[in-house]
Amino acid sequence: MAMRLVSKTTVYDKYAISRKFSAQDTSIKAIQGNISLLVSESEIEELKNGNKTMYSKLSSVQMDVDAINLSVSSSEYKDIDGVLTAISQARSDITLNKESIELKVSKDSVISSINQTAEAIKIDANKISLTGNGLIEILNTGTTSIVADRIKLEGLVTANGNFRILENGSMEALNGTFSGNAVITGGEISLKDLAGNKELIIIEGANDKAFITSNSLHFGDKGVPGDYWIGITSIKDNCFFSANDINGYARLGPGGISTSGTCDISGTLSVNGISQFRNTVYIYGSLYPDYISCKGNVMISGALVASGGKSRAVSTQHFGTRTLNAYETPEPMFGDLGHNTISVDGTVIIQIEPIFQETISTEYGYYIFLQSYSNTPVWVSSKELAFFIVSGAPGTEFDWEIKAHQKGFENTRLECIDMALLETKEK
């Protein structure tokens, strides 16, 4: 059985349109095992110049025992000088069968589709927008893959609360493993011990491990704080030692330390090898080296104690580099010397150089040593805070030397050093 409803055709003639045709068609067709429903509308406009514009709209339903198909479409064509061109085309389809649902929407050359089966849902579209506060769950016994050229996530991103990307671009995570390189540009790494005195950083090499704890750094096997550092520790930039806990001092092993930057030591540093510094060394705490080679300056704000000799390397023309040993006194003394001649009145006033005077305590007393250039004696006839007077025969030449206590150390003399403590720190 078939039923068809057709409207009559009308013709228009106004403005630039010479003729206009419109038609509507509605049909219902039912045969055994199949039902078809069709509704269409079409229109043709013919302009006075002969060009035509054609519109059509169509909706249909096709149903049989295996599937149902619903379709809605519209199209526009233009016939210009005998050339038919599609201006716009749009179509939507829904196909249902017992195993899948397929949705497809197209407009001109843009197509999006959703295919759903019992096993999977496939969405194919240029843009996918999910809005609202709902929950999206992906459950799969296999592997879930997201493949896209560009993915842009706005706002807070979190994975089970364990991994978070904040809106300011920073990241929070409970744990992390990197199989490749981790590069940090700018800023700093800050470590916080949240569970007692456990290792905060463990660096595993081919043969050794490095452990950074809350108060010390260890190389080699983990043991008591202060394990030896194995081999030469080479630092290409600045290095800073601030370990000042009695069990957390830094100690360098048989290879010593080599640095090309500034070395800043604010705690205790024990070095059992050759230490090479190519820049300035600042020492605010204690340094226990076996040997130091420094091409820059060594700046020490505390006391310098050496159990061996103190010498200065001097280059000679014919005998290589030789050492000149320091002159030691029981008390910290500074000295200066010079040459003068007794004037016509039998005296000469020797001013203590102002800069040198601010490094010593002349009010505490000082010592003058004279050496005449002849058999004529010379002597100190007066000592003042800023100068002293030497007397003798007019014209007598002599050398003089002054020694005075270092300012601030006037009462220091033969201090006792606990060598047992030093040896303990060197072990």
C-alpha beads as a LAMMPS data file, in Angstrom:
LAMMPS data file: protein, C-alpha beads

427 atoms
426 bonds

1 atom types
1 bond types

-500.0 500.0 xlo xhi
-500.0 500.0 ylo yhi
-500.0 500.0 zlo zhi

Masses

1 110.0

Atoms # bond

1 1 1 0.000 0.000 0.000
2 1 1 1.249 3.480 -0.847
3 1 1 -0.159 6.951 -0.209
4 1 1 1.212 10.180 -1.733
5 1 1 0.176 13.813 -1.139
6 1 1 1.340 16.390 -3.732
7 1 1 0.642 20.151 -3.630
8 1 1 -0.121 22.190 -6.667
9 1 1 2.507 24.314 -8.415
10 1 1 2.387 28.117 -8.415
11 1 1 4.216 30.571 -10.685
12 1 1 5.441 34.043 -9.583
13 1 1 6.620 36.987 -11.599
14 1 1 7.739 40.055 -9.651
15 1 1 10.875 42.171 -9.212
16 1 1 13.950 40.454 -10.715
17 1 1 12.391 36.992 -10.523
18 1 1 10.794 36.122 -13.786
19 1 1 9.451 32.761 -12.594
20 1 1 9.292 30.913 -9.262
21 1 1 8.309 27.277 -8.817
22 1 1 7.636 25.597 -5.467
23 1 1 6.505 22.104 -4.675
24 1 1 5.859 19.970 -1.591
25 1 1 5.804 16.198 -1.524
26 1 1 4.731 13.923 1.336
27 1 1 4.624 10.175 0.981
28 1 1 4.084 7.118 3.175
29 1 1 5.028 3.743 1.779
30 1 1 4.448 0.490 3.597
31 1 1 5.266 -2.912 2.167
32 1 1 5.996 -6.195 3.862
33 1 1 9.077 -5.786 6.086
34 1 1 9.620 -2.072 5.235
35 1 1 8.099 1.332 6.019
36 1 1 9.245 4.561 4.361
37 1 1 8.183 8.103 5.279
38 1 1 9.230 11.046 3.124
39 1 1 8.592 14.783 3.404
40 1 1 10.190 17.139 0.875
41 1 1 9.997 20.723 -0.168
42 1 1 11.662 22.271 -3.205
43 1 1 11.763 25.654 -4.834
44 1 1 13.254 27.040 -8.046
45 1 1 13.752 30.754 -8.676
46 1 1 14.529 31.824 -12.230
47 1 1 15.845 35.347 -12.607
48 1 1 15.220 37.581 -15.573
49 1 1 18.853 37.095 -16.666
50 1 1 18.262 33.344 -16.969
51 1 1 20.190 32.247 -13.841
52 1 1 18.437 29.859 -11.468
53 1 1 18.539 29.155 -7.734
54 1 1 17.285 25.820 -6.474
55 1 1 16.373 24.963 -2.859
56 1 1 15.412 21.622 -1.471
57 1 1 14.600 20.172 1.972
58 1 1 14.088 16.528 2.692
59 1 1 13.333 14.407 5.753
60 1 1 12.864 10.696 5.679
61 1 1 12.429 7.640 7.853
62 1 1 13.395 4.176 6.636
63 1 1 12.473 1.233 8.852
64 1 1 12.853 -2.528 8.441
65 1 1 13.401 -5.429 10.807
66 1 1 17.173 -4.872 10.917
67 1 1 17.603 -1.083 11.143
68 1 1 15.995 2.311 11.414
69 1 1 17.399 5.305 9.541
70 1 1 16.356 8.915 10.131
71 1 1 17.622 11.609 7.803
72 1 1 17.111 15.378 7.433
73 1 1 18.850 17.391 4.707
74 1 1 18.779 20.732 2.949
75 1 1 20.651 22.017 -0.078
76 1 1 20.987 25.072 -2.239
77 1 1 22.262 25.140 -5.835
78 1 1 22.766 27.845 -8.383
79 1 1 22.681 27.447 -12.139
80 1 1 24.714 30.299 -13.625
81 1 1 25.147 30.308 -17.378
82 1 1 24.416 26.606 -17.480
83 1 1 26.914 25.653 -14.731
84 1 1 25.337 23.989 -11.673
85 1 1 27.173 24.804 -8.407
86 1 1 26.360 23.656 -4.862
87 1 1 26.171 26.670 -2.507
88 1 1 25.366 24.927 0.782
89 1 1 24.578 21.399 1.836
90 1 1 23.608 20.117 5.285
91 1 1 22.539 16.663 6.387
92 1 1 21.930 14.766 9.629
93 1 1 21.541 10.992 9.883
94 1 1 20.758 8.583 12.690
95 1 1 21.110 4.884 11.983
96 1 1 20.142 2.261 14.560
97 1 1 20.581 -1.485 14.377
98 1 1 20.879 -4.214 16.951
99 1 1 24.658 -3.825 17.330
100 1 1 25.377 -0.117 16.881
101 1 1 24.106 3.446 16.779
102 1 1 25.547 5.873 14.278
103 1 1 25.037 9.629 14.328
104 1 1 26.382 11.773 11.524
105 1 1 26.085 15.509 10.859
106 1 1 27.584 17.253 7.833
107 1 1 27.607 20.810 6.596
108 1 1 29.352 21.485 3.325
109 1 1 32.807 19.844 3.826
110 1 1 32.660 19.635 7.666
111 1 1 31.577 16.283 9.068
112 1 1 31.230 14.980 12.629
113 1 1 30.116 11.538 13.673
114 1 1 29.540 9.332 16.720
115 1 1 29.629 5.551 16.423
116 1 1 28.582 3.500 19.411
117 1 1 28.848 -0.250 19.883
118 1 1 28.818 -2.439 22.954
119 1 1 32.618 -2.359 23.031
120 1 1 33.437 1.289 22.301
121 1 1 32.275 4.785 21.431
122 1 1 34.055 6.611 18.630
123 1 1 33.697 10.390 18.269
124 1 1 35.098 12.035 15.152
125 1 1 34.897 15.857 15.142
126 1 1 37.067 18.942 14.767
127 1 1 35.854 20.318 18.110
128 1 1 34.547 18.556 21.226
129 1 1 33.156 20.681 24.070
130 1 1 32.208 19.223 27.464
131 1 1 30.543 21.614 29.912
132 1 1 28.892 21.359 33.292
133 1 1 29.963 19.920 36.651
134 1 1 29.381 16.297 35.797
135 1 1 31.807 13.398 36.195
136 1 1 33.476 11.802 33.171
137 1 1 34.791 8.263 33.711
138 1 1 36.765 6.134 31.261
139 1 1 36.762 2.460 32.199
140 1 1 38.772 0.028 30.128
141 1 1 40.572 -3.191 30.872
142 1 1 43.152 -2.388 28.206
143 1 1 45.025 0.781 27.300
144 1 1 43.310 4.149 26.959
145 1 1 45.010 6.489 24.475
146 1 1 44.313 10.150 23.755
147 1 1 45.812 11.284 20.453
148 1 1 45.537 14.912 19.332
149 1 1 47.663 17.596 17.756
150 1 1 46.690 20.135 20.421
151 1 1 45.081 19.689 23.848
152 1 1 44.359 22.797 25.913
153 1 1 43.314 22.414 29.548
154 1 1 41.928 25.456 31.362
155 1 1 41.772 25.838 35.156
156 1 1 42.875 23.312 37.791
157 1 1 43.859 19.875 36.446
158 1 1 44.117 16.974 38.887
159 1 1 44.597 13.207 38.748
160 1 1 43.069 11.547 41.827
161 1 1 44.400 14.436 43.919
162 1 1 47.943 13.028 43.675
163 1 1 49.006 15.083 40.658
164 1 1 47.859 18.664 40.216
165 1 1 48.555 21.373 37.642
166 1 1 47.553 24.663 39.211
167 1 1 46.159 27.644 37.358
168 1 1 49.467 29.557 37.752
169 1 1 51.344 26.803 35.881
170 1 1 52.999 25.202 38.930
171 1 1 52.815 21.458 39.561
172 1 1 52.182 19.417 42.701
173 1 1 52.819 15.659 42.919
174 1 1 53.331 13.061 45.633
175 1 1 55.955 11.049 43.771
176 1 1 57.711 11.190 40.427
177 1 1 60.054 9.169 38.230
178 1 1 61.979 10.558 35.250
179 1 1 63.531 8.182 32.754
180 1 1 65.199 11.023 30.845
181 1 1 66.694 14.378 31.757
182 1 1 65.114 16.887 34.136
183 1 1 66.145 20.479 33.375
184 1 1 65.269 23.388 35.666
185 1 1 65.880 26.886 34.317
186 1 1 65.896 29.643 36.906
187 1 1 64.460 29.364 40.398
188 1 1 65.693 26.845 42.934
189 1 1 65.072 23.375 44.350
190 1 1 63.752 23.401 47.908
191 1 1 63.659 20.150 49.920
192 1 1 61.533 19.691 53.021
193 1 1 61.843 16.710 55.327
194 1 1 58.264 15.665 56.145
195 1 1 58.928 12.320 57.850
196 1 1 61.939 12.584 60.150
197 1 1 65.598 12.270 59.206
198 1 1 65.172 10.299 56.011
199 1 1 67.116 10.856 52.811
200 1 1 65.728 13.765 50.829
201 1 1 67.745 13.087 47.655
202 1 1 69.366 9.815 46.562
203 1 1 71.635 9.940 43.506
204 1 1 72.578 6.539 42.120
205 1 1 75.631 6.205 39.896
206 1 1 77.381 3.214 38.342
207 1 1 79.250 2.316 41.532
208 1 1 78.249 4.776 44.229
209 1 1 75.315 6.580 45.709
210 1 1 74.913 10.103 47.015
211 1 1 72.614 10.914 49.920
212 1 1 71.457 14.399 50.882
213 1 1 69.779 14.466 54.296
214 1 1 68.521 17.295 56.466
215 1 1 71.995 18.097 57.798
216 1 1 74.672 16.384 55.704
217 1 1 75.760 15.090 52.322
218 1 1 77.230 11.594 51.827
219 1 1 78.940 9.867 48.929
220 1 1 79.612 6.120 48.918
221 1 1 77.875 3.697 51.268
222 1 1 75.336 5.264 53.574
223 1 1 76.548 5.337 57.177
224 1 1 77.059 7.917 59.871
225 1 1 76.821 11.539 58.764
226 1 1 80.045 12.704 57.178
227 1 1 80.934 9.685 55.009
228 1 1 83.855 10.306 52.689
229 1 1 83.201 11.752 49.291
230 1 1 84.682 9.334 46.776
231 1 1 87.082 10.715 44.163
232 1 1 87.619 14.317 43.165
233 1 1 84.514 16.412 43.633
234 1 1 84.536 18.819 40.686
235 1 1 82.331 21.894 40.876
236 1 1 82.313 24.079 37.750
237 1 1 80.529 26.957 39.402
238 1 1 80.171 28.276 42.942
239 1 1 80.041 25.872 45.878
240 1 1 78.662 26.518 49.354
241 1 1 79.266 24.507 52.526
242 1 1 77.097 25.403 55.485
243 1 1 77.160 22.131 57.442
244 1 1 77.808 23.258 61.000
245 1 1 76.151 20.511 63.006
246 1 1 78.601 18.439 65.058
247 1 1 77.512 15.299 63.190
248 1 1 76.801 17.013 59.896
249 1 1 80.089 18.591 58.834
250 1 1 81.178 18.186 55.235
251 1 1 84.173 15.999 54.491
252 1 1 85.950 15.351 51.215
253 1 1 87.646 12.041 50.538
254 1 1 90.971 11.009 49.011
255 1 1 90.381 12.968 45.818
256 1 1 89.833 16.354 47.451
257 1 1 87.790 19.092 45.835
258 1 1 88.187 21.090 42.634
259 1 1 86.138 24.197 41.906
260 1 1 86.376 26.899 39.265
261 1 1 83.902 29.224 40.995
262 1 1 83.708 30.901 44.364
263 1 1 83.826 28.589 47.391
264 1 1 81.866 29.808 50.410
265 1 1 82.411 27.822 53.626
266 1 1 80.228 28.761 56.580
267 1 1 80.454 25.483 58.472
268 1 1 83.107 22.865 59.034
269 1 1 84.898 21.403 55.999
270 1 1 87.387 18.553 56.312
271 1 1 89.422 17.774 53.199
272 1 1 91.631 14.679 52.975
273 1 1 92.938 15.305 49.474
274 1 1 94.317 18.139 47.383
275 1 1 91.864 21.023 47.180
276 1 1 92.120 23.205 44.089
277 1 1 90.353 26.535 44.000
278 1 1 90.534 28.712 40.892
279 1 1 88.667 31.609 42.403
280 1 1 88.180 33.332 45.744
281 1 1 87.550 31.194 48.838
282 1 1 85.507 32.640 51.704
283 1 1 85.818 30.786 55.006
284 1 1 83.505 31.757 57.879
285 1 1 83.754 28.511 59.820
286 1 1 86.489 25.895 60.084
287 1 1 88.549 24.377 57.284
288 1 1 90.638 21.230 57.801
289 1 1 92.594 20.594 54.603
290 1 1 95.492 18.288 53.836
291 1 1 96.607 20.527 51.012
292 1 1 95.155 23.595 49.304
293 1 1 95.938 24.943 45.864
294 1 1 94.194 28.243 45.237
295 1 1 94.672 30.538 42.230
296 1 1 92.389 33.186 43.719
297 1 1 92.111 34.812 47.120
298 1 1 91.466 33.004 50.402
299 1 1 89.252 35.119 52.652
300 1 1 88.972 33.942 56.291
301 1 1 86.833 35.791 58.806
302 1 1 87.726 33.425 61.657
303 1 1 90.998 31.999 62.900
304 1 1 93.391 30.099 60.622
305 1 1 95.004 27.128 62.373
306 1 1 97.599 24.967 60.614
307 1 1 99.218 21.937 62.234
308 1 1 101.955 22.057 59.579
309 1 1 104.129 24.959 58.480
310 1 1 102.896 28.241 57.016
311 1 1 104.917 29.350 54.023
312 1 1 104.747 31.515 50.929
313 1 1 105.788 30.225 47.522
314 1 1 108.200 32.603 45.777
315 1 1 109.446 32.215 42.214
316 1 1 113.236 32.653 41.781
317 1 1 115.222 33.308 38.612
318 1 1 117.680 30.398 38.892
319 1 1 116.307 28.082 41.614
320 1 1 112.637 27.564 40.746
321 1 1 109.846 28.200 43.239
322 1 1 110.963 28.183 46.871
323 1 1 109.041 28.567 50.132
324 1 1 109.586 31.288 52.714
325 1 1 108.281 30.335 56.161
326 1 1 106.211 32.613 58.377
327 1 1 107.675 34.117 61.569
328 1 1 105.611 32.974 64.587
329 1 1 105.255 34.690 67.986
330 1 1 103.375 33.595 71.141
331 1 1 101.128 36.635 70.829
332 1 1 99.447 37.970 67.665
333 1 1 101.762 40.805 66.638
334 1 1 101.963 43.147 63.656
335 1 1 105.136 44.948 62.623
336 1 1 106.509 47.721 60.442
337 1 1 110.057 48.964 59.727
338 1 1 111.929 51.814 58.076
339 1 1 115.145 53.850 57.718
340 1 1 115.935 57.350 59.132
341 1 1 118.750 59.805 59.945
342 1 1 119.270 61.776 63.171
343 1 1 118.658 65.499 62.519
344 1 1 120.909 68.437 63.564
345 1 1 119.178 68.763 66.951
346 1 1 120.128 65.156 67.813
347 1 1 116.585 63.695 67.434
348 1 1 114.142 62.458 64.787
349 1 1 110.385 61.986 65.128
350 1 1 109.055 58.826 63.439
351 1 1 105.303 58.884 62.856
352 1 1 103.482 55.548 63.042
353 1 1 101.779 55.174 59.649
354 1 1 98.036 56.069 60.216
355 1 1 96.604 53.039 58.438
356 1 1 98.961 50.664 60.227
357 1 1 98.137 52.385 63.525
358 1 1 94.450 51.413 63.174
359 1 1 95.413 47.712 63.034
360 1 1 97.381 47.690 66.321
361 1 1 96.881 48.733 69.956
362 1 1 99.637 51.279 70.722
363 1 1 97.851 52.162 73.966
364 1 1 98.558 48.618 75.118
365 1 1 102.293 49.184 74.527
366 1 1 104.639 48.407 71.635
367 1 1 108.262 47.490 70.967
368 1 1 110.976 49.417 69.043
369 1 1 114.173 47.832 67.714
370 1 1 117.036 50.032 66.361
371 1 1 120.169 49.261 64.355
372 1 1 122.805 52.009 63.822
373 1 1 124.828 52.146 60.604
374 1 1 127.988 53.202 62.576
375 1 1 129.625 52.917 65.989
376 1 1 127.524 55.870 67.114
377 1 1 124.640 54.629 69.260
378 1 1 120.995 55.588 68.811
379 1 1 118.151 55.096 71.290
380 1 1 114.428 55.617 71.811
381 1 1 114.005 58.717 73.901
382 1 1 110.176 58.853 73.841
383 1 1 107.194 56.663 72.860
384 1 1 103.768 58.150 72.174
385 1 1 100.541 56.666 70.841
386 1 1 101.042 58.007 67.307
387 1 1 104.845 58.385 67.094
388 1 1 108.143 57.709 68.798
389 1 1 111.397 59.768 69.024
390 1 1 114.886 58.401 68.371
391 1 1 117.961 60.296 69.704
392 1 1 121.637 60.145 68.784
393 1 1 124.490 62.006 67.159
394 1 1 123.411 64.265 64.294
395 1 1 123.732 62.548 60.895
396 1 1 123.641 59.006 62.247
397 1 1 121.744 56.631 59.942
398 1 1 119.780 53.747 61.409
399 1 1 117.051 51.183 60.730
400 1 1 114.057 50.769 62.989
401 1 1 111.362 48.118 63.522
402 1 1 108.120 48.399 65.496
403 1 1 106.053 45.445 66.831
404 1 1 102.609 45.835 68.441
405 1 1 99.635 43.662 69.400
406 1 1 96.899 43.145 66.852
407 1 1 93.893 45.264 67.773
408 1 1 91.293 43.140 69.523
409 1 1 93.763 40.368 70.446
410 1 1 95.803 42.146 73.122
411 1 1 95.401 39.343 75.706
412 1 1 95.792 36.363 73.397
413 1 1 98.866 34.231 74.090
414 1 1 99.694 30.600 73.344
415 1 1 96.093 29.440 73.087
416 1 1 95.425 25.742 73.625
417 1 1 94.182 23.747 70.606
418 1 1 92.295 20.460 71.148
419 1 1 94.090 18.328 68.553
420 1 1 91.979 15.290 69.512
421 1 1 88.870 17.113 68.277
422 1 1 90.672 18.030 65.076
423 1 1 91.764 14.432 64.494
424 1 1 88.190 13.233 65.120
425 1 1 86.861 15.520 62.427
426 1 1 89.535 14.377 59.984
427 1 1 88.638 10.688 60.332

Bonds

1 1 1 2
2 1 2 3
3 1 3 4
4 1 4 5
5 1 5 6
6 1 6 7
7 1 7 8
8 1 8 9
9 1 9 10
10 1 10 11
11 1 11 12
12 1 12 13
13 1 13 14
14 1 14 15
15 1 15 16
16 1 16 17
17 1 17 18
18 1 18 19
19 1 19 20
20 1 20 21
21 1 21 22
22 1 22 23
23 1 23 24
24 1 24 25
25 1 25 26
26 1 26 27
27 1 27 28
28 1 28 29
29 1 29 30
30 1 30 31
31 1 31 32
32 1 32 33
33 1 33 34
34 1 34 35
35 1 35 36
36 1 36 37
37 1 37 38
38 1 38 39
39 1 39 40
40 1 40 41
41 1 41 42
42 1 42 43
43 1 43 44
44 1 44 45
45 1 45 46
46 1 46 47
47 1 47 48
48 1 48 49
49 1 49 50
50 1 50 51
51 1 51 52
52 1 52 53
53 1 53 54
54 1 54 55
55 1 55 56
56 1 56 57
57 1 57 58
58 1 58 59
59 1 59 60
60 1 60 61
61 1 61 62
62 1 62 63
63 1 63 64
64 1 64 65
65 1 65 66
66 1 66 67
67 1 67 68
68 1 68 69
69 1 69 70
70 1 70 71
71 1 71 72
72 1 72 73
73 1 73 74
74 1 74 75
75 1 75 76
76 1 76 77
77 1 77 78
78 1 78 79
79 1 79 80
80 1 80 81
81 1 81 82
82 1 82 83
83 1 83 84
84 1 84 85
85 1 85 86
86 1 86 87
87 1 87 88
88 1 88 89
89 1 89 90
90 1 90 91
91 1 91 92
92 1 92 93
93 1 93 94
94 1 94 95
95 1 95 96
96 1 96 97
97 1 97 98
98 1 98 99
99 1 99 100
100 1 100 101
101 1 101 102
102 1 102 103
103 1 103 104
104 1 104 105
105 1 105 106
106 1 106 107
107 1 107 108
108 1 108 109
109 1 109 110
110 1 110 111
111 1 111 112
112 1 112 113
113 1 113 114
114 1 114 115
115 1 115 116
116 1 116 117
117 1 117 118
118 1 118 119
119 1 119 120
120 1 120 121
121 1 121 122
122 1 122 123
123 1 123 124
124 1 124 125
125 1 125 126
126 1 126 127
127 1 127 128
128 1 128 129
129 1 129 130
130 1 130 131
131 1 131 132
132 1 132 133
133 1 133 134
134 1 134 135
135 1 135 136
136 1 136 137
137 1 137 138
138 1 138 139
139 1 139 140
140 1 140 141
141 1 141 142
142 1 142 143
143 1 143 144
144 1 144 145
145 1 145 146
146 1 146 147
147 1 147 148
148 1 148 149
149 1 149 150
150 1 150 151
151 1 151 152
152 1 152 153
153 1 153 154
154 1 154 155
155 1 155 156
156 1 156 157
157 1 157 158
158 1 158 159
159 1 159 160
160 1 160 161
161 1 161 162
162 1 162 163
163 1 163 164
164 1 164 165
165 1 165 166
166 1 166 167
167 1 167 168
168 1 168 169
169 1 169 170
170 1 170 171
171 1 171 172
172 1 172 173
173 1 173 174
174 1 174 175
175 1 175 176
176 1 176 177
177 1 177 178
178 1 178 179
179 1 179 180
180 1 180 181
181 1 181 182
182 1 182 183
183 1 183 184
184 1 184 185
185 1 185 186
186 1 186 187
187 1 187 188
188 1 188 189
189 1 189 190
190 1 190 191
191 1 191 192
192 1 192 193
193 1 193 194
194 1 194 195
195 1 195 196
196 1 196 197
197 1 197 198
198 1 198 199
199 1 199 200
200 1 200 201
201 1 201 202
202 1 202 203
203 1 203 204
204 1 204 205
205 1 205 206
206 1 206 207
207 1 207 208
208 1 208 209
209 1 209 210
210 1 210 211
211 1 211 212
212 1 212 213
213 1 213 214
214 1 214 215
215 1 215 216
216 1 216 217
217 1 217 218
218 1 218 219
219 1 219 220
220 1 220 221
221 1 221 222
222 1 222 223
223 1 223 224
224 1 224 225
225 1 225 226
226 1 226 227
227 1 227 228
228 1 228 229
229 1 229 230
230 1 230 231
231 1 231 232
232 1 232 233
233 1 233 234
234 1 234 235
235 1 235 236
236 1 236 237
237 1 237 238
238 1 238 239
239 1 239 240
240 1 240 241
241 1 241 242
242 1 242 243
243 1 243 244
244 1 244 245
245 1 245 246
246 1 246 247
247 1 247 248
248 1 248 249
249 1 249 250
250 1 250 251
251 1 251 252
252 1 252 253
253 1 253 254
254 1 254 255
255 1 255 256
256 1 256 257
257 1 257 258
258 1 258 259
259 1 259 260
260 1 260 261
261 1 261 262
262 1 262 263
263 1 263 264
264 1 264 265
265 1 265 266
266 1 266 267
267 1 267 268
268 1 268 269
269 1 269 270
270 1 270 271
271 1 271 272
272 1 272 273
273 1 273 274
274 1 274 275
275 1 275 276
276 1 276 277
277 1 277 278
278 1 278 279
279 1 279 280
280 1 280 281
281 1 281 282
282 1 282 283
283 1 283 284
284 1 284 285
285 1 285 286
286 1 286 287
287 1 287 288
288 1 288 289
289 1 289 290
290 1 290 291
291 1 291 292
292 1 292 293
293 1 293 294
294 1 294 295
295 1 295 296
296 1 296 297
297 1 297 298
298 1 298 299
299 1 299 300
300 1 300 301
301 1 301 302
302 1 302 303
303 1 303 304
304 1 304 305
305 1 305 306
306 1 306 307
307 1 307 308
308 1 308 309
309 1 309 310
310 1 310 311
311 1 311 312
312 1 312 313
313 1 313 314
314 1 314 315
315 1 315 316
316 1 316 317
317 1 317 318
318 1 318 319
319 1 319 320
320 1 320 321
321 1 321 322
322 1 322 323
323 1 323 324
324 1 324 325
325 1 325 326
326 1 326 327
327 1 327 328
328 1 328 329
329 1 329 330
330 1 330 331
331 1 331 332
332 1 332 333
333 1 333 334
334 1 334 335
335 1 335 336
336 1 336 337
337 1 337 338
338 1 338 339
339 1 339 340
340 1 340 341
341 1 341 342
342 1 342 343
343 1 343 344
344 1 344 345
345 1 345 346
346 1 346 347
347 1 347 348
348 1 348 349
349 1 349 350
350 1 350 351
351 1 351 352
352 1 352 353
353 1 353 354
354 1 354 355
355 1 355 356
356 1 356 357
357 1 357 358
358 1 358 359
359 1 359 360
360 1 360 361
361 1 361 362
362 1 362 363
363 1 363 364
364 1 364 365
365 1 365 366
366 1 366 367
367 1 367 368
368 1 368 369
369 1 369 370
370 1 370 371
371 1 371 372
372 1 372 373
373 1 373 374
374 1 374 375
375 1 375 376
376 1 376 377
377 1 377 378
378 1 378 379
379 1 379 380
380 1 380 381
381 1 381 382
382 1 382 383
383 1 383 384
384 1 384 385
385 1 385 386
386 1 386 387
387 1 387 388
388 1 388 389
389 1 389 390
390 1 390 391
391 1 391 392
392 1 392 393
393 1 393 394
394 1 394 395
395 1 395 396
396 1 396 397
397 1 397 398
398 1 398 399
399 1 399 400
400 1 400 401
401 1 401 402
402 1 402 403
403 1 403 404
404 1 404 405
405 1 405 406
406 1 406 407
407 1 407 408
408 1 408 409
409 1 409 410
410 1 410 411
411 1 411 412
412 1 412 413
413 1 413 414
414 1 414 415
415 1 415 416
416 1 416 417
417 1 417 418
418 1 418 419
419 1 419 420
420 1 420 421
421 1 421 422
422 1 422 423
423 1 423 424
424 1 424 425
425 1 425 426
426 1 426 427
